[in-house]
Structures are given as structure tokens and as C-alpha cells.
Amino acid sequence: MDRISPSGPVVRPTYGAGPANREPANLGDILERVLDRGVVIAGDIRVNLLDIELLTIKLRLLIASVETARELGIDWWEHDPYLSGRDRELVAENRRLRRRLSALEGREDADA
């Protein structure tokens, strides 16, 4: 509903958080704001059959920039071997350990 101001022109109510003459934000601006502040999305999915819980899935998603995540104390990607390129070292170490284990198990069988 329009209101008439004392000075004469029609004043239309504005809705939202900003002034009416504010330019619409583009996708880059929105993405920058989201990454700067971070967004948390949380939800639970439960599947029940006759009041028996069959499945529960808990979803937690944090969308933030690397800098914001570090400020929050989140830096798992720096230590994850599959993301840091150390996965090849782990695969090779796993093979060596399996060979040693097989050799040790073979010795125990021979002693018994």
C-alpha cells in the first residue's frame, strides 16, 4: 500500500535489509559474502518402520573460505594424506607392512 508523504510525492514501502536504490548483488558478491562469513547447513534424515529406527543420516556442511575455516580451527585438508599427495607413500608403506606380516606369519606356521 502506497503512502503519501507530507511533501507530496508517493513513498512506497521498501522490504528487505537495504535501501531501495541499492544495486542488486551479483553472484560474485554473494559468493564473496558467503565465503567470508561462512554458512552452516545441518540436517538429519531418519528412516523408521513401525517405530523402529532403520537408518539415521546426519548431514553437516560448512561452506567457508580457507581463511575463515582456519580462523575456526578447521584445517583437515592440510593433514589428509589423500589431499596432500602423501597417499602414494601410505600405499607403499601398506604394501611393505603386509609383506612383513606375511613373512612373520609364515615363520610362525613353520615353528608350530
C-alpha positions in Angstrom: 0.0 0.0 0.0 1.4 3.4 -1.0 1.7 6.2 1.4 1.6 9.9 0.7 4.4 11.9 2.3 3.8 15.4 3.6 6.0 16.8 0.8 3.7 15.4 -1.8 5.3 12.5 -3.8 4.2 8.9 -3.3 6.5 6.9 -1.0 6.5 3.2 -1.5 7.5 0.9 1.4 10.7 -1.0 0.9 11.1 -4.5 2.0 14.4 -6.2 2.9 17.6 -5.1 4.5 18.8 -2.3 2.3 17.8 1.0 0.8 15.5 1.0 -2.2 18.2 2.4 -4.6 20.7 -0.3 -3.7 22.0 -2.2 -6.8 21.2 -6.0 -6.8 24.1 -8.1 -5.8 25.7 -10.3 -8.4 26.7 -13.9 -7.9 30.3 -12.9 -7.2 29.3 -10.6 -4.4 27.1 -13.2 -2.9 29.8 -15.9 -3.1 32.3 -13.5 -1.5 30.0 -12.8 1.4 29.2 -16.4 2.0 32.9 -17.5 1.9 33.9 -14.6 4.1 31.3 -15.3 6.8 30.7 -19.0 6.3 27.4 -20.9 6.1 26.5 -24.0 8.1 23.8 -26.4 6.8 22.7 -29.1 9.1 20.1 -31.8 8.8 19.1 -35.2 9.9 17.4 -37.9 7.9 15.7 -40.8 9.7 14.0 -43.8 8.3 11.6 -45.6 10.6 9.5 -48.7 10.1 6.8 -49.4 12.7 8.6 -47.2 15.2 11.9 -49.0 14.6 14.7 -46.8 13.5 16.3 -48.4 10.5 18.6 -45.6 9.3 19.9 -42.3 10.6 22.0 -39.9 8.4 23.4 -36.8 10.0 24.4 -34.1 7.5 26.7 -31.3 8.5 28.0 -28.9 5.8 30.2 -25.9 6.4 30.9 -23.6 3.4 33.6 -21.1 4.1 36.8 -19.7 2.6 40.1 -21.3 3.6 41.0 -18.3 5.7 37.7 -18.4 7.6 38.0 -22.1 8.1 41.5 -21.7 9.5 40.2 -19.0 11.9 37.6 -21.5 13.1 40.4 -24.1 13.7 39.5 -26.3 10.7 42.5 -27.4 8.6 41.9 -31.1 7.9 42.8 -30.8 4.2 46.4 -29.9 5.2 46.8 -33.2 7.1 44.7 -35.6 4.9 47.2 -37.8 3.0 44.9 -38.2 0.1 44.5 -34.5 -0.4 48.1 -33.6 0.4 49.7 -36.1 -2.0 51.0 -38.4 0.6 48.6 -41.2 -0.4 51.3 -42.9 -2.5 53.6 -43.1 0.5 50.9 -44.7 2.5 50.1 -47.2 -0.2 53.8 -48.2 -0.4 54.1 -48.4 3.4 51.0 -50.6 3.5 52.5 -53.0 0.9 55.7 -53.2 2.9 53.9 -53.9 6.1 51.7 -56.6 4.5 54.8 -58.3 3.2 56.4 -58.2 6.6 53.3 -59.6 8.2 53.0 -62.4 5.7 56.7 -63.3 6.3 56.2 -63.3 10.1 53.0 -65.4 9.8 54.9 -67.8 7.6 57.6 -68.2 10.2 55.1 -68.8 13.0 53.5 -71.6 10.9 56.9 -73.2 10.3 57.7 -73.1 14.0 54.4 -74.7 15.0 
